[in-house]
Amino acid sequence: MLAFKRVRKITGELEVTAAGLSPEKLLNLAAKNHISLSNVKRLSYTQLSFRIGPADYNRLKKLLPEGRYKLNVGSSRGLSLMLYAFRARYCLIAGIILCVILAFAASSRVWFVKVRGCERVSAESVIQFLESYGLKAGASLSGEELDKMEKQLIKDIPEISWAGISRRGVNIYAYIKENSELPESTPINEPADVIALKDGVIEKVTVLQGRAEVTQGQTVRAGDVLISGQLIYQELPYQYVYALGDVQARIWYSGEKKISLVQSELVRTGNTAVVRTMSVFGQNIPLEGENPFAQYEVETKEQDVMNLGIPVTIITQTYYEIQEREYSITQEQALEMGKSELEPELKGQIPEDAEILKTQSSLKAVEGENAVIVSMFVETLEQIGQVKPLAG
């Protein structure tokens, strides 16, 4: 049914009123000859209305008995009927078609460029840079080309930290965000780059002065230039500045420990021995007992004794025999043991001002041994930029 309606919009249809006795015979005649009627309505005992295609209307008129029915066409619709009405107005039709083609062609191109967000940077300079990239009146640009222009604009104008270019019909809107004001202590006549202190993945770049060399999601190695002090216009350096800005990156720290599932500890056997000595003027004099144990723990007690004004101290030492005992631990216990050893080691490598984003740990069995390897990694967000003076 939907396809039938779409075809009728192209071929056209007529709104027809038929008057005569027994109008139902007209419907039977149309059905018998495969003539399609739609929206059939009974208006009175002798009248009905329906919609019919132009070709079927001509066939129906020839099939009806002469003088029995009177057909009146009320309205018509459809592309073919509209073109038929203009069949003698060729210049008008050609003009309409030409206007449609020109309007379509014009709407696919850029005619106006508008800049938003300028305060210290002039809108005229932004437009000049955009024109040098090919963004001119009448240009036809893809979304990929606009994305490239955004990145190039940030590189070419150091006062801009972000740029967004979008298209609305025949208008191009360039939205920019300017850098914050530079600190008063910033050296003016000392060209420098901002380089990476360590490996990481860039999360955010805020340029206060200079030209961004990296973007969000880019992997960098220690020593890579993050913000360049070399300003470039049309692929040629024209100025050297003291690069300044904040570069946040995601950094990963990792470590691993081998933990045996069979642990050992020293325990007391229950055997003890007591040794007493007397200390006089710092000299120890044995009184009784000796230590017979190879492995032991000792507890010492001292008691001062004053006799005839001579300082005397009685030292009592209790020796406890100990021996090594083995016991088994589960993998879960091994994981916790490894984490407790790794965590302080890794956090000792992380700067105090870093933000810890994620901490994960895992373990795997050691083939052929009753042990596991506990691995741990910490993901952080930290500032990795360091100023490095330009050579020469």
Residue, then its C-alpha position, 0 to 999 in steps of 0.5 A: m500500500l505504501a509503495f502504491k501511494r509513492v507511485r501515485k505521487i509520481t504518476g499523479e491521481l485525479e479526484v473524480t465524482a461520478a453521477g448516474l443510476s446504479p453507480e456500483k456498476l461502475l465499480n464492478l466495471a473498473a474491478k473487472n478491467h483491473i482499474s485501480l480506484s482508491n478512497v471510494k466514497r458514496l455521496s448519494y444514491t446516484q453519486l460517488s467519488f474516488r481517486i484514479g490515475p490519469a491513464d486509468y481514467n482515460r480507460l474508464k471513460k472509454l469503457l463506460p456506456e455513453g450517456r449513462y454516467k457523468l464524470n467530473v474531475g475535481s482536483s489533480r495531484g502528482l509530479s507528472l500532472m504538474l509537469y503536464a500543466f507546464r508542458a508549454r512553458y519550457c523556459l519556466i521549467a528550465g529556469i526552475i531546474l537551473c535555480v534548484i541546481l544552483a541553490f544545491a551547489a551553493s548550499s554545499r559551499v562555504w560563504f561566510v566565516k565567523v569567529r567567536g571567543c576572541e579577546r586578546v587575539s584579533a578575529e581578523s588574524v584568525i580569519q587570515f590564518l584560516e584563509s591561508y589553509g584554504l577556508k575561503a568564500g566558495a570553498s567546499l571542505s570536508g569534516e576531516e579538513l576542518d579538523k586539521m585546520e583546528k590543530q593547525l590554528i592552535k599550532d600557528i597562534p600561540e595565544i590559543s589553547w583550543a579551537g573548534i571549527s563547525r559548519r552550519g549551512v553556508n556559515i563556518y563558525a570558528y570558536i577559540k579559547e585563549n591562553s591564560e595570562l602569563p606569570e610575571s616571572t616568565p623570561i621573555n628573552e630566553p627561548a625554551d621548550v617544555i619537554a617530557l620528564k617521563d614516558g606517558v600518554i597525554e591527557k591534557v595540554t594547556v599552552l600559556q606560551g609557545r606551540a603545542e607539539v602533542t595532543q590528547g591520547q598521544t604517547v610520549r617518551a621522556g625527553d620528547v618536546l611537548i610545547s615548542g618555543q619555536l613558532i612557525y608560520q606557513e611552515l617557516p619559523y619566525q619567532y622563538v619564545y620561552a615555552l610555558g604551559d601545563v601538560q597532564a599525562r597518564i603514567w603507569y608504575s608496575g612491579e612484581k614479587k615472587i611469593s612462595l606458597v610454603q612459608s616458614e616462621l620461628v616458634r618457641t619449643g617450650n625449652t628454657a634456660v636461666v643464666r644469672t650474672m653479677s655486674v660490678f663496676g661494669q664487670n660481669i661475674p657468672l653466678e649460675g646457668e648457661n645457654p645450651f640452645a643454638q637458636y633462641e630468643v632471650e629476655t633480660k631483667e636487671q636488679d640493682v643491689m646496694n651493698l656497702g655503697i658498692p654498685v652491684t647489678i644482678i642480671t637475669q637472662t631467660y633463654y627460649e629455644i626456637q626452631e623453624r616451622e613451615y606452613s602453607i598459605t593460599q593464593e589469596q593470602a599470597l596476593e595480599m602478602g605481595k600487595s603489602e610489599l609492592e604498594p610502598e615500593l611503588k608509591g615511593q616512586i610517585p610524586e606527592d602531587a600526582e593523582i592516583l587514578k587506578t590500582q590493580s593487582s594480579l597473580k599467576a602460578v610459577e610453573g614447576e614451583n609451589a609459588v606465585i608471581v604477584s603483579m601490581f600496577v598503579e595508574t596516575l595523572e601527573q604533570i610531566g612538563q619540564v622547561k629546557p632552554l633551546a640550544g644556541 
